[in-house]
Amino acid sequence: MVARVQQSTPISRPVDRFTIACMVAYAMLGWLFSGLGAILPELREELGDQASIYPLMPGAALGAIGLTSLWRGHTPTRAHRSAVWQGSVLLSGSIALMTITGIEVVSALGAVAAGFAAAGLIRVLPAALTTHQPRRSVSVMTRANAWSSLASIAAPLAVGGATAIGFGWRAGLIVIPALGAIWVVTLSRTATSATTTTTTTATTTATRRNESQPASGSGGHIQWIDAWLILCLSIVVEFAFVYFASTYLHEEIGMSKAAAASGTAAFAVGMASGRFLAGPIRTLGQLPLVAYLTTIAAGFALLWMLQSPVTAIIGLGVAGFGTAMLYPIGIDRLIQRFPGATEHGANRGALASGAALLLSPALLGALRAVSDVRTAYLSVPVLLLVIALIDWRGHPVSHLSEEDHVAGRRR
C-alpha cells in the first residue's frame, strides 16, 4: 500500500536565525563547562563535598539520555526548534539555581537540572544542525563548536573579573547564559523554516523502519561502531590535554602555579582558532582525519620533548589547533551512519560524550596515581594511534590521493 506523506527537501543556507540560535546554545554549553570549573572552589567552600559531584552531572545525564534514547522513534524536524530553545531556557535557569548555595537542596537540584539540560542540548544540537544544514553539516558544527570554545575561554575570565570588581562570582557565571537563553528563544521562535515541503509517494512501513538502521554497505554495523569509538576517544584526547596540562607545566617545565594555570589556555585558544579558521579556509575542514591526528602529535612532541615554557605553550596551542576538528568530524560521521533519522546518530553521540566525560577522570586519574605526570601524558599518543588505526580500518580507500584514484582508473 502506498501512502502520501510530506518529504522535506533541505535547502542549505550559510547563515539564518535557527543556525545562529544553535551556535548560541553551543556557546552556552562551553560557558557552563568552563565556568563550572572556575566556580568549583567557591562551591566547595560553601557546600563541602557535595560540590565535588557537580562536574559529573553532565556526563551521567548524557549516559542516561543516550541509553534511553537508543530505542526512541524518529523525532520530527520541527521538534528540534522547540527542543533547542527549551533546553537553553532550562540550562540558564538551572545554572542560577545551582548557585543558591544557602539552600543545599536547591543547589543540588540546580546541578542535576543543569546536567540534564546540557545533555539534552548536546544530544539535539548535532541532529538539528545536520538536518537544517545537510550540505554544510561539518562546517556549521565546526563554527558552532568554535563559539563554544570561545565561551569556554571567556567564562573563567568573566567569573574572575566579576569577583575582582565586587559583583561576585555568581554574577560572572549567570548573566551571559541568561542573555544567551533570551537570544536563543528569540531566534528560534522567529526563524523561518529552512526546508521546503513537497508531496511525494512514500515507502512502506518497513522502509520507514529502516531509516533508523545504520547505513548499508559492507560492514555497516561495524562502521557506526568505529565512528562511535573515534568520537569517544577524541573526547578523551581533549580531556587528557586539559587534565594533565597545568600539572605538567608546573612539575615538569618548572612554571609557577599561576603561570601554569594561565598557560593551559593555549590549548583552548588553539582549538578556537582552528574551528574559526576552518570556515574561511575551506580545505582546513576537508583534510583527512589523519592530518589532524598528526598535528596533535606534533604539538604533543613540542610539549613533551622540549623542556621549555615557550615550546610547551606553543605545543599546547598546536595540539589544540589539531584537536579542533576531531569532535565536528566525529559527530558528523556518526550521524551520517543513520541517513533519514539523524537523531539515532545523535543519540549515540550523546552516549559517546557521556562515556568519555564519566570515564576520563577516573582512567586518567588512576594513570596519574601510578606514574608521574610525564609518563601519564604518554596516554595521548597512544590514544592518537588507536584512533588512526580505527580510522584506517574503516576507511582504507579514503587515504588514497586523487592521483592514485586517477591512476587506478587508467589501469
Residue pairs with C-beta under 8 A, 6 or more apart in sequence:
1 204
2 201
2 202
2 204
3 202
4 199
4 200
4 201
4 202
5 200
5 202
6 197
6 198
6 199
7 197
7 198
7 199
7 200
7 202
8 77
8 195
8 196
8 197
9 195
9 196
9 197
9 198
10 131
10 132
10 133
10 134
10 135
10 194
10 195
11 194
11 195
11 196
12 133
12 134
12 135
12 136
13 19
13 133
13 194
14 136
16 191
16 192
16 194
17 187
17 188
17 190
17 191
17 192
18 81
18 84
18 128
18 132
18 187
18 188
18 191
18 194
19 129
19 132
19 133
19 140
19 194
20 187
21 84
21 85
21 183
21 184
21 187
21 188
21 191
22 84
22 125
22 128
22 129
22 132
22 140
22 144
23 140
23 143
23 144
23 147
24 88
24 147
24 180
24 183
24 184
24 187
25 84
25 87
25 88
25 121
25 125
25 180
25 184
26 121
26 125
26 144
26 145
26 147
26 148
27 147
27 148
27 150
27 151
27 180
28 88
28 91
28 92
28 121
28 151
28 176
28 177
28 180
28 181
28 184
29 91
29 118
29 121
29 122
29 148
29 151
30 147
30 148
30 149
30 150
30 151
30 152
30 155
31 151
31 152
31 154
31 155
31 176
31 177
31 180
32 58
32 91
32 95
32 114
32 118
32 155
32 177
33 58
33 118
33 152
34 151
34 152
34 153
34 155
34 156
34 268
35 155
35 156
35 158
35 159
35 172
35 173
36 54
36 55
37 55
37 156
38 155
38 156
38 159
38 160
38 169
38 173
39 99
39 159
39 169
39 173
40 51
40 54
40 55
42 169
43 51
43 54
43 101
43 107
44 51
44 52
46 101
47 101
47 104
47 107
50 104
50 107
50 108
53 111
54 98
54 111
56 357
56 358
56 361
57 111
57 112
57 114
57 115
57 116
58 114
58 115
58 118
58 119
58 122
58 354
58 357
59 115
59 353
59 354
59 355
59 356
59 357
59 358
60 115
60 354
60 358
61 112
61 115
61 116
61 118
61 119
61 120
61 354
62 118
62 119
62 122
62 123
62 350
62 351
62 353
62 354
62 357
63 351
63 354
63 355
63 358
64 119
64 354
65 116
65 119
65 120
65 123
65 347
65 350
65 354
66 123
66 347
66 348
66 349
66 350
66 351
66 352
66 353
66 354
67 351
69 123
69 343
69 347
69 350
70 344
70 347
70 348
70 351
72 343
72 347
73 212
74 208
74 211
74 212
74 341
74 343
74 344
75 83
75 127
75 343
77 131
77 132
77 195
78 193
80 124
80 127
80 128
80 131
80 132
81 128
81 188
81 189
81 191
82 188
83 120
83 124
83 128
84 121
84 124
84 125
84 128
84 184
84 188
85 181
85 184
85 185
85 188
85 189
87 117
87 120
87 121
87 124
88 121
88 180
88 181
88 184
88 185
89 181
89 184
89 185
90 113
90 116
90 117
90 120
91 114
91 117
91 118
91 121
91 177
91 181
92 174
92 177
92 178
92 180
92 181
93 113
93 181
94 110
94 111
94 112
94 113
94 114
94 117
95 110
95 114
95 173
95 174
95 177
96 110
96 174
96 178
97 106
97 107
97 109
97 110
97 113
97 114
98 107
98 110
98 111
98 113
98 114
99 107
99 110
99 170
99 173
99 174
100 106
100 107
100 110
101 107
119 350
119 354
122 349
122 350
122 353
123 346
123 347
123 349
123 350
124 343
124 346
125 144
126 141
126 331
126 332
126 335
126 342
126 345
126 346
126 349
127 335
127 342
127 343
127 345
127 346
129 137
129 140
129 141
129 144
130 137
130 141
130 332
130 335
130 342
130 346
131 342
132 194
132 195
133 139
133 140
133 194
137 332
137 335
138 285
138 328
138 329
138 332
139 278
139 279
139 282
139 285
141 328
141 331
141 332
142 275
142 278
142 279
142 285
142 324
142 325
142 328
143 275
143 276
143 278
143 279
145 275
145 324
145 327
145 328
146 272
146 275
146 276
146 278
146 279
146 324
149 268
149 271
149 272
149 275
149 324
150 272
151 176
152 268
153 265
153 268
153 269
153 272
154 176
155 173
155 176
158 172
158 173
158 175
158 176
159 169
159 172
159 173
160 172
161 172
162 168
162 169
162 171
162 172
163 169
163 172
202 208
211 338
211 339
211 340
211 341
212 338
212 340
212 341
212 344
213 220
213 338
214 220
214 221
214 223
214 224
214 337
214 338
215 223
215 224
215 336
215 337
215 338
215 339
217 223
219 394
220 337
222 394
223 337
223 394
224 334
224 337
224 338
224 345
224 348
226 390
226 391
226 393
226 394
227 330
227 333
227 334
227 337
227 394
228 334
228 348
228 349
228 351
228 352
229 390
230 289
230 330
230 333
230 387
230 390
230 391
231 327
231 330
231 331
231 333
231 334
231 349
231 352
231 353
232 352
232 353
232 355
232 356
233 356
233 383
233 386
233 387
233 390
234 323
234 326
234 327
234 330
234 387
235 327
235 352
235 353
235 356
235 357
235 360
236 356
236 359
236 360
236 363
236 383
237 296
237 323
237 326
237 380
237 383
237 384
237 387
238 271
238 323
238 326
238 327
239 356
239 357
239 360
239 361
239 364
240 360
240 364
240 377
240 379
240 380
240 383
241 267
241 316
241 319
241 320
241 323
241 380
242 264
242 267
243 360
243 361
243 364
244 364
244 368
244 373
244 376
244 377
245 260
245 263
245 264
245 267
245 316
246 257
246 260
246 261
246 263
246 264
247 260
247 368
247 373
248 303
248 312
248 373
248 374
248 377
249 255
249 259
249 260
249 263
249 264
249 309
249 312
249 313
250 256
250 257
250 260
251 372
251 373
252 307
252 373
252 374
253 260
253 307
253 308
253 309
253 312
254 309
255 263
255 309
259 309
263 309
263 312
263 313
263 316
264 316
266 313
266 314
266 316
266 317
266 320
267 316
267 317
267 319
267 320
267 323
268 320
269 317
269 320
270 299
270 316
270 317
270 318
270 319
270 320
270 321
270 322
270 323
270 324
271 320
271 321
271 323
271 324
272 320
272 324
273 317
273 320
273 321
273 324
274 284
274 320
274 321
274 322
274 323
274 324
274 325
275 324
275 325
275 328
277 284
278 284
278 285
278 324
278 325
279 285
284 325
285 325
285 328
287 325
288 398
288 399
289 326
289 329
289 387
289 388
289 391
290 388
290 391
290 392
290 399
292 322
292 323
292 324
292 325
292 326
292 329
293 322
293 384
293 387
293 388
294 322
295 318
295 319
295 321
295 322
296 318
296 319
296 322
296 323
296 380
296 384
297 322
297 381
297 384
298 318
298 319
298 322
299 314
299 315
299 316
299 317
299 318
299 319
299 320
299 321
299 322
300 315
300 319
300 377
300 380
300 381
300 384
301 315
302 311
302 312
302 314
302 315
302 318
303 311
303 312
303 315
303 316
303 319
303 377
304 315
304 374
304 377
304 378
306 312
306 315
330 349
330 352
331 345
331 346
331 349
334 345
334 348
334 349
334 352
335 342
335 345
335 346
335 349
336 345
337 345
338 344
338 345
364 376
364 379
367 376
367 379
368 376
392 399
400 408
